[in-house]
Amino acid sequence: MALQTNYTTQHGLSIQSAYIRVSYVHGDKNNLCIEFAVYPSKLLRDAGKPCVEAFNFTVSHDLEFRGNSIQLAYSEMKKRNEFTEATDV
């Protein structure tokens, strides 16, 4: 599971159809901290090349959350303005 979208790094590098994947999720009873890795393409990621950028954000959840935290991460990311056009890949 990953997302694909046009992406501009914090240094101004524009990547068409960047491959963005959850790289790390950790949390406690109230919050999940999610880290994403950005690759120029799935092909380069599969070839073992390093990501060009990583970013993270925290989402809150309740104690009753029993779902898949990775799916939650992608769902929450697609709610953000800069990722509303992202597609699942």
Secondary structure as UniProt FT lines:
FT   STRAND          3..8
FT   TURN            10..11
FT   STRAND          14..27
FT   STRAND          31..39
FT   HELIX           42..46
FT   TURN            47..48
FT   STRAND          53..60
FT   TURN            63..64
FT   HELIX           69..78
FT   HELIX           81..83
FT   TURN            84..85
FT   STRAND          87..88
//
